[in-house]
Amino acid sequence: MLDQSKSNAQKAATVAADAPVVTDWADVFEHADHGLIPLVLQARSIDALKKCLLVIVESLFSRDSDAGFRHSYSAKLDDILPSGEMRVIDGTGGELEVIKKGVVGMLRQIKDFRVQKAAEALAKLPEERKAEAAGRKAEDAQDANMLLEMKAGAETGKEGKKPANDSEPAGAEALFTKLFCAEYGAKFGILSKGVAQKTSPKFRLPFLLSETFHVKFEVILRAHFIDGLLHRCRGTINRADGLEPDEQVKLLERYFTGRVGKSEVWSFWQTIWADVTEEKEIPAKPKPKKKKKGLLGFAKKDTGDRSEEEAKAEWKEAVRNAKRDNERCEQIWAEICAASDDYDPPVRDMDSQLLMELFGRSTNGTVNQMRAINQIVDQGLELGRAFSDYQQGKNIEICLLANCYQRPPHYLGEKDRLREMLKGFRRPSFPLIARYLPEFIRD
């Protein structure tokens, strides 16, 4: 009987280890702070709504086998939604609000479908899950068809069940999330201002300068990072929760802009980024303890705190957790680095630090650096020496890259000023310039 119980336990452990990482789809779609539906509800124009939908499609259909559907959906989106800069003023009605209700209804149908499929996946054997995943095509899936059939729902404003968080989220957590994402949005906005949003085989738009990537990255931040940051900053959020709305805003704005708060959240953010985006080391199997013998040669009784069985069980749990975290890490990087027709995507090994540090950059400092570089170019005097003197000790490459795409005639035109500015440097000093404008810097 004991052997049989042990065998059953081993089988159960094997099944648990092979269990899939099941996404909490209700949280992905409905969470007040980082859900997809609250993101859609915040759209203030048709163009903003289209960008949200493109990001949602890239997030929900991120596998290589889904590439055809992503491309076809992008091409069909103009037929699904009307064109123009239709805006909502007070959020109480209008055509945009009707369309958004249709979109929300469609998203809730997809949510219900994915919740059901996740439950079914948990009930299947690993071999069945692998065979089903291998044969799945995005265009054959019910949730993909829901996206393509959205037009009717958007026109009628038909909507699914409406939860309490249907309006724009409020409260200290939502405000904290909004301010955090706004820090990234401010830097992205500065870098992409005035940049033509087009790309081609000969003209690749860097992800840093792409408005589409900005929207997508915010969705990823809300889905995978913000919960950890909220947990770390719980003390500040709890203090804000006890205040009136106006005082909440003042407290959290001071937290993000004041010297002490900004230093604290920056430290937390570095830890969260590393925890989410770096692979965990698989723990080594514990070595069995050698039994010590007493004076007469008999084995001493082990008086340690843990038995070998307990240590082994803890190790197995740690291994499962590390593997699960690593699987999520790979999924997140697949989302961040997914190919796009609108921009050249980030490269994990090259751009992880850059994406993390963008939060810590000073908004005013970024603007001032871009202005200073423009001033050097406009003056046109000893460009190589002037730029080299200004560059010393400064992290200014993203500012230089943005200036090149914002004012291409001045930097990349006939006068070849970028090449003259960089004549004293080689590609390792400016890896982004080497990647996107390689002809302007030496090997």
ROVEX-644878 format. One line per 5 residues: number of its first residue (from 0); for each residue x, y, z of C-alpha. Coordinates in steps of 0.5 Angstrom, whole numbers. Each point is the difference from the previous one (the first is absolute). Layout:
<pts>
NUM) X/Y/Z | ...;
</pts>
This chain:
<pts>
0) 0/0/0 | 6/5/2 | 3/-2/-7 | -6/2/-4 | -1/6/4;
5) 7/2/-2 | -1/-2/-7 | -7/5/0 | 4/5/3 | 5/0/-5;
10) -5/0/-6 | -3/6/3 | 7/4/1 | 1/-2/-8 | -7/3/-2;
15) 1/6/4 | 7/1/-3 | -3/0/-7 | -6/4/2 | 0/6/-5;
20) 1/7/2 | -7/2/0 | -1/8/-1 | -6/3/4 | -4/3/-6;
25) -5/3/5 | 6/4/2 | 3/2/-6 | -6/2/-3 | -4/4/6;
30) 5/2/5 | -1/7/2 | 7/2/-1 | 3/-4/-5 | -5/-3/-4;
35) -2/0/-8 | -7/2/1 | 2/6/5 | 5/2/-6 | -5/0/-5;
40) -5/4/4 | 6/6/1 | 0/1/-8 | -2/7/-2 | 0/-1/-7;
45) -1/-5/-6 | 8/0/-1 | 1/-2/7 | -5/-5/0 | 3/-3/-6;
50) 7/0/3 | -3/-3/6 | -3/-6/-4 | 7/-1/-4 | 4/-1/7;
55) -6/-5/3 | 1/-4/-6 | 7/0/0 | 0/-2/7 | -6/-5/0;
60) 3/-3/-7 | 7/0/1 | 3/-7/-2 | 4/-1/-7 | -6/-4/-2;
65) -5/6/1 | 4/5/-5 | -4/-1/-6 | -7/2/5 | 4/6/3;
70) 2/3/-7 | -7/-2/-3 | -4/4/6 | 5/6/-1 | -2/0/-7;
75) -8/0/1 | 0/4/6 | -2/6/-4 | -6/-3/-3 | -2/-2/7;
80) 1/7/3 | -2/6/-3 | 6/5/-1 | 1/7/2 | 2/4/7;
85) -7/-1/3 | 1/2/7 | -5/-1/7 | 0/7/4 | -4/-2/6;
90) 0/-8/0 | -8/0/0 | -2/-2/-7 | 2/1/-7 | 2/-5/-6;
95) 7/-1/3 | -4/-2/7 | -4/-5/-4 | 6/-3/-4 | 4/-1/6;
100) -6/-4/4 | 0/-4/-6 | 7/-2/0 | -1/-1/8 | -5/-5/-1;
105) 4/-4/-5 | 6/0/4 | -4/-3/6 | -3/-5/-5 | 8/-2/-1;
110) 1/0/7 | -5/-5/2 | 2/-4/-6 | 7/0/3 | -2/-1/7;
115) -4/-6/-3 | 6/-3/-4 | 5/1/6 | -4/-4/5 | -1/-6/-6;
120) 8/0/-1 | 1/-1/8 | -4/-6/-1 | 4/-3/-6 | 6/-4/0;
125) 6/3/-2 | 1/-4/-6 | -7/2/-2 | 1/8/1 | 7/-1/-4;
130) -4/-3/-6 | -6/5/0 | 5/6/1 | 4/-3/-6 | -6/0/-5;
135) -3/7/2 | -1/5/-5 | -2/7/2 | -4/1/-6 | -4/-6/2;
140) -1/2/8 | -7/2/2 | 4/6/4 | 3/3/-7 | -7/-1/-3;
145) -3/5/5 | 5/5/-1 | -1/0/-8 | -8/0/1 | 1/6/5;
150) -3/5/-5 | -7/-2/1 | 0/1/8 | 4/6/-1 | -5/3/-4;
155) -6/-2/5 | 4/1/6 | -2/-7/2 | 4/-1/7 | 0/-6/4;
160) 0/0/8 | 2/6/3 | 4/0/6 | 1/5/5 | 7/2/-3;
165) -3/2/-6 | 1/8/1 | 7/2/0 | 4/-3/6 | 0/5/6;
170) 4/-1/7 | 7/0/2 | 2/-6/-4 | -3/2/-6 | 3/7/1;
175) 7/-3/1 | 0/-4/-6 | -2/6/-4 | 6/4/2 | 5/-5/0;
180) -2/-2/-8 | 0/8/-1 | 7/0/2 | 1/-5/-6 | -5/4/-4;
185) 4/7/1 | 7/-3/-3 | -3/-4/-5 | -4/6/-2 | 6/5/0;
190) 4/-5/-5 | -6/-1/-5 | -2/7/0 | 0/1/-8 | 2/-6/-2;
195) -3/-3/-6 | -3/-6/2 | 2/-5/-6 | 5/-5/-1 | 2/-4/-6;
200) 6/-5/-2 | 4/6/-1 | -2/4/5 | -1/-3/7 | -4/4/5;
205) 3/-2/7 | -4/-2/5 | 1/6/5 | -3/4/-5 | -6/-4/-2;
210) -6/3/3 | -3/-8/-1 | 5/-2/4 | -1/5/6 | -7/-3/0;
215) 2/-7/0 | 5/1/5 | -5/3/5 | -4/-6/-1 | 6/-4/2;
220) 1/4/6 | -7/0/3 | 0/-8/-1 | 6/-2/2 | 4/5/5;
225) -5/5/3 | -2/-5/5 | 7/-1/3 | 1/7/0 | -7/1/4;
230) 2/-5/5 | 7/3/1 | -3/7/1 | -6/-2/4 | 2/5/6;
235) -1/6/-4 | -6/-3/-4 | -3/-1/7 | 1/7/2 | -3/3/-6;
240) -6/-5/1 | -2/4/6 | 0/7/-3 | -5/4/-4 | 1/-1/-8;
245) 3/7/-1 | 5/-2/6 | 1/-7/-3 | 3/4/-6 | 4/4/3;
250) 3/-5/4 | 2/-5/-5 | 2/5/-5 | 5/3/5 | 2/-8/1;
255) 2/0/-7 | 3/7/-1 | 3/1/7 | 8/-2/1 | -2/-5/6;
260) -6/-4/-4 | 3/0/-6 | 6/-3/2 | -4/-5/4 | -4/-2/-6;
265) 6/0/-5 | 3/-5/5 | -6/-4/0 | -1/0/-7 | 7/-3/-2;
270) -1/-6/5 | -7/-1/-3 | 3/0/-7 | 5/-5/1 | -5/-4/4;
275) -4/-1/-6 | 4/1/-6 | 6/-4/3 | 0/-8/0 | 1/-3/7;
280) 5/-5/1 | -2/-7/1 | 1/-2/7 | 5/-6/1 | -2/-6/3;
285) 1/-1/8 | 6/-5/2 | -2/-5/4 | 3/1/7 | 5/-5/3;
290) -2/-4/6 | 5/1/6 | 2/-5/4 | 0/0/8 | 6/-3/4;
295) -2/-7/0 | -1/0/-8 | -8/1/0 | -3/5/-4 | -2/7/3;
300) -7/2/0 | -1/6/-5 | -2/6/5 | 0/5/-6 | -6/4/-2;
305) -2/-3/-6 | 0/-7/-3 | 3/-2/-6 | -7/-2/-3 | -3/8/2;
310) 7/3/-3 | -2/-4/-7 | -7/2/0 | 2/7/1 | 5/-1/-5;
315) -5/-2/-5 | -4/5/1 | 5/5/-1 | 2/-3/-7 | -7/0/-2;
320) -1/8/2 | 7/1/-3 | -3/-3/-7 | -6/3/0 | 3/7/1;
325) 5/-1/-5 | -6/-2/-5 | -4/6/2 | 7/4/-2 | 0/-3/-7;
330) -7/1/-1 | 1/8/2 | 6/1/-4 | -4/-4/-6 | -5/6/1;
335) 5/5/0 | 4/-2/-6 | -5/-2/-4 | 1/2/-8 | -4/5/-2;
340) -2/4/-7 | 0/7/4 | 7/0/3 | 7/-4/1 | -1/-4/7;
345) 4/0/6 | 6/-5/0 | 0/-4/7 | 7/0/2 | 1/7/-3;
350) -6/4/2 | -2/-2/7 | 4/5/4 | -2/5/-5 | -7/-1/1;
355) 1/-1/8 | 4/7/0 | -5/4/-4 | -4/0/6 | 5/3/4;
360) 2/6/-5 | -1/7/2 | -6/3/-5 | 3/7/0 | 7/-3/0;
365) -2/-4/-7 | -3/6/-3 | 6/4/2 | 5/-5/-3 | -4/0/-7;
370) 0/8/0 | 8/0/1 | 1/-5/-5 | -4/4/-5 | 3/6/2;
375) 7/-3/-2 | -3/-2/-7 | -3/6/-1 | 6/4/1 | 4/-5/-4;
380) 7/2/3 | 5/-5/1 | -5/-5/1 | 4/-6/2 | 4/4/5;
385) -6/3/3 | -4/-6/0 | 5/-4/3 | 1/5/6 | -7/0/1;
390) -1/-7/0 | 5/-2/6 | -3/-3/6 | -7/0/-3 | -5/-5/-2;
395) -3/4/-6 | 0/-6/-6 | -8/0/0 | 0/7/0 | 4/0/-6;
400) -4/-5/-4 | -6/4/1 | 3/6/-2 | 2/-4/-7 | -7/-2/-1;
405) -3/6/2 | 4/4/-4 | 3/-4/-6 | 2/5/-5 | 4/4/6;
410) 4/-7/2 | -1/-5/-6 | 0/5/-6 | 5/3/-5 | 4/3/5;
415) 1/-7/4 | 1/4/7 | -2/-7/4 | 7/-3/-4 | 4/6/2;
420) -3/0/7 | 2/-7/1 | 7/0/-4 | 4/-1/7 | -5/-6/2;
425) -1/-8/-2 | -6/-4/0 | 1/-3/7 | -1/7/3 | -7/1/-3;
430) -3/-7/-1 | -7/3/-2 | 3/5/-5 | 4/-6/-3 | -6/-4/0;
435) -5/5/-3 | 5/4/-4 | 6/-4/-1 | 3/4/-6 | 1/6/4;
440) 5/-3/5 | 6/-4/-1 | 1/-7/2;
</pts>
